[in-house]
Every structure is written in C-alpha cells, then in structure tokens.
Amino acid sequence: MSQLPTDVKVSELAAHFSKCGILQLDPLSGNPKVKILDGSTAAVVFLMQPSVNLAITILDDAPLREGGAPLTVAALDDEKVLAELQLEMNPANQGEYDRVLKMRKIQQAQALSWSDNNCGGGLKIVVLKNLFDPRDSDVQKDPNFKDEFALDIREECEKMGEIKKVTVFEKHDEGIVVIKFRLSTSADKCIEVMNGRYFDGRVVKADYWDGKADYRPSRDLKALDGKEAEEIARLDSFADFLEKDAD
C-alpha cells in the first residue's frame, strides 16, 4: 500500500488490514507480518489469498484515518520485499525456530478452523481453571485421581459436543483441565456453560487456549548443553502435546 501518513505505525496498519482477514505472524516474535518500507509505503502479509483480494476491494482508495488521504492498495510484486516478509528461517537458532513455529501454526490453524457448519471464531481448545486444589491430599496421594477426574470432566462436558482429548494438570496451582473438542461450536458452548459455574464449591473459569500458555511442570534445562536442550524443547513442545488426540 502507498500514500500512507508519515507518522503511521505498524500496529495501526495491522489493526486496519486485519478487518479483511487474518495476518500472518512472525514465527518467533508472534507479531503480524507488517513492514513499513519508507515514509509512505508499507506491506502486509495475509494468511489466506482471499483476504488480499478483499483488502484491495474495500480498502483501496479509502483513507486510513478519518479525513485522511485515500490509500493505494495493491498486490505486492516486489520480489525482494516479498522474500524478506516471507523469511521464517533462523539458521542460528533452529531448535527455537522449530518449537515456536509449531506453536504459531497451531494458533493460526485454530483461528481458521471454521466452516459453514461450524461458524464462529473456530477455537476448539478450552481451558478450565479452579476445578481442584493441587495441594489437597486426595489429589496428591490418590494415584487414580488424574484418570478418574478426567473421566468425570469428559462425562460432564460431552453434553456440549464430541471431545477428542481431556488432560488434567494435577500439579498446576490453578487446578487446570484442558479439553480439545472436535467442533468449535462445542467449545463455545462449553465456555458458555462452565464459566462462572460452581464445581465442588469452586467458581470455574473457562476460556479458549491462547496458543501460548504451557501448563505442564517446567523442566530444568540449564544442566543440558544447548543442542540437547533445544531438541527437548522442540520435541516436547506443548503445541505438539495438545495437537495429539487421545488414544
């Protein structure tokens, strides 16, 4: 796009163009791929091609700000700039790149996982908090607590729709259970029903997984050399863990 105000910010452009679709995220920083090329020209990268067409249709010859000059919005044909925007590999930090890229892809896939029969935001993974106190003796001493509690939650939440996986994080301070539904509409219903509900005398908090939080106990990787630590982080990433369905 061109004819931008000289004081334009990346965040302003990201907000403006996200009206037309989901922007690609940089795999390491997590920020939208928006690049200001000079004082009045910039480029953005959408996740899907139809969003590019929509942006050209509705944002071309329209102002970025009320009362401002109209923008010129067109498909980018500068191969050098395109290469810079699409660059995702960081050879000096391959392990961290692989781990974070996997997280970003799941996050973006969740945002796109909708269809005519599964409308809405498309998020299918729900996080339930405050379901139990990990300090309780029955949580700490009962070897069957995790499996039995998962069955109880599955039985209750299957009323909202088909469940692909239920995971109890019995050591997490916030008493967390993560549920992966087959359909986003089921996840929506689960949050509607469970958020603010009393469960065993506790007020439950329900929300979508944000694509970033890892609820597993942290590992101490300081004693490992860099390559081994990176490999463990990549193979044991929470994104991989959530993506796998229950057996």
N, C-alpha and C positions, 0 to 999 in steps of 0.2 A: 504494500500500500504506500501511497505517497500523499503529499500535501498535508503532512501532519503538523500540529503545533510544535514549535521549537522546544517547549518545556514538557513534552509528552513523556510519560513514564511507562515502563514495561508493565506494571500492574494495571495501569489504565487500559492499555491495549488488550491485555489478557481478558479483562472483565468485559470489554466491548465486543471482542470477537467470539468469546465463549457463548454469546447469545445464539450463535449459529451452529454450535456443536462442541464436542469435547476436544480440547487441545492436547497434543502430545506432551508428555512430561519428560524432562531430562532424567535419565535413569538414576543418576547419582544425587543430584540436588533435589529432585522432586518438583522443580519449578516448571511452569509451562514453557514450551519452546517458542519464545518471542525474542527477536533480535532487532534492535534499533540500528540501522545501517549508517545513517547520517542524521543530520538535523531534522529532516522532513520525510524520511523513508524508513520503513520497517518491514519485517516479515514475521509471519506466524505459521506454525505447522499444526494442522488438524490431524486427529486420529483417523478420520474417515474422509474419503474423497467427496461424498455428497455435501459435507459441511463446507468445503471450499466453494462449491458451486452456489450454495445458499448464501455464503458471505458475499460473493460477487454480486448476486442478485439483489440483496436487500441493503448492503452497506456501501456499495459503490455509489458515488455522487451524493452521499449523505454525510452530515457533519459528525465528527467525533464528540464534540461538545455542543450544547445548545447555542445557536447563534454563530457557530464557528464556520470555517470554510469547509466545503464538501471534500471528502476524501476520494482518492482514486484507488480502487481496489481491483486487483487483477491477479491471476495465477502467476507465481514466481517462475521465471525462466532463466535465472542466473545460476548456472551450474556450480560455480564456486560457492555461492551463498547457500545453495541447497545442500551441498556436501558438508558445509560447516554445521548447518542446522540438524542434519541427519546423523552427524558423527556421534556415536554412542560408546565406542570402544576406548578404553583407557589401558593400554598395554602394561603400564607400570603398576596397575592395581587390579589385575584381572580377577582375583578372588572376590574382592569387594564389589567390583562391577557385576559379576555374575549374581551375587546374592541380592543386591539392591535392584538390579534389572528384573529379577524374578518377582520381587515384591511389587514393583511398578506395573508389570504386565498383569498381575492378578488384580491390582487395584483398578486398572483401566478396563480389564475384562469384566469386572463386576459392574462398572458403570455402563457397559454396553450390553449386558446380558438381559435384554428385554425383547419381546416380540408382540405381535398383535394380541396374543392370548395371555401375555404376561407383562402387562403395562406397568408403568411406574419407574422408579429410579433404577430398578434392576439389581439391587443389592440382595444377596441371598444368605449372607453370614451374619448371625445375630449374636451379640454378647450379652449375657445375663450376669448381673453383678449382685452381690449381697445375698446369695442364696444360702450360704452357710458360713460358719466361722472356722477357719482352718486350725484355730487353737483349741477347739472343742475336743474332748477326749475321744469321742466316737469317730471323729474324722482322723485323728492321729493314730489310733490304736486298732481300729477295725480294718483288717486287710481287704475286706469286700466293699468298703464304703464307696470307693470311686465307681466301681462297676454297678453297684446297686443304685447309687444316686443317679447315674447316667440313665439307667432304665426308667427310673421314676420321672425324670425330666422328659425323656423321649415319649413316654406314655402320655404325659400331660400336653406336650407341645405338638404331638402328631395330630391333635384335634385341629390345628391350623393348616396342616398340609404334610406332604411326604418329606421325611427327614433323611438326609444322606449320611450325616455324621453328628454325633454328640460327644463333646470332650469336656471332662471335668478337670479343672486345675485345682486340685485339692490343697496345694501348698501356697496358693496365691492369697495374699492378705485380704483381697476384696471378695473372696468366695465366688469365683468365676466359673461359668459354664458357657461354652461356645457351641452354637448349633448351626449347622450348614443345611439349608433347605434346598429342595430341588427347584422350587419356583420362588421368584422374588415376591410374588403376591402373598405367599405363605409367611415369608419373613416379615412383611409389612403387618400382617395380621398378628403375628407373634408379639411384635413390639407394641402394637395397639392393646393387646390383652394383658401382657405381662408387665409393662412399665407402670410402676406405682402400685402394683399388686402386693398384697401381703402373702408371704410364704414362710411358714413356720415362725411367725411372729416378726419377720423381717420385711422391710419395704424393698422390693426388687427394682433394680434399674435395668432397663432394656434399651439397646441401641444397636445400630449396624457396626460391624467391624470397620475400622477406619483405614484398613490396608497397611497399617504401620505397627500397631501395638503387638508386642510379643509377650504372652502371658506365662510362658514356661520359666522355670527357675533358671537364672543366669548361670553361665558356665565361666569358670575362671580360665581364660586362655593365655594369661600372662606367662605361664611357665612353658608354653609351647613356642617353637620357633615360628616366624612369620608365615611361612608357606603352609605349615600344618594347621595353624590357627585359621587361616583364610579358607582352607579346604573344609574344615569342620563347620565354619560359619556358613559356607555355601551349601554343603550337603544337608546341614541340619537347620536350614532356614525355616522360620515359622511359616513363610508363604508355602513352601513345599508341603509342610505338615498339614496345613489347612486344605490344600488343594486335593490331597488324597482322600478318597471316600473310605468309609468304614468297610471292613471286610465282610 
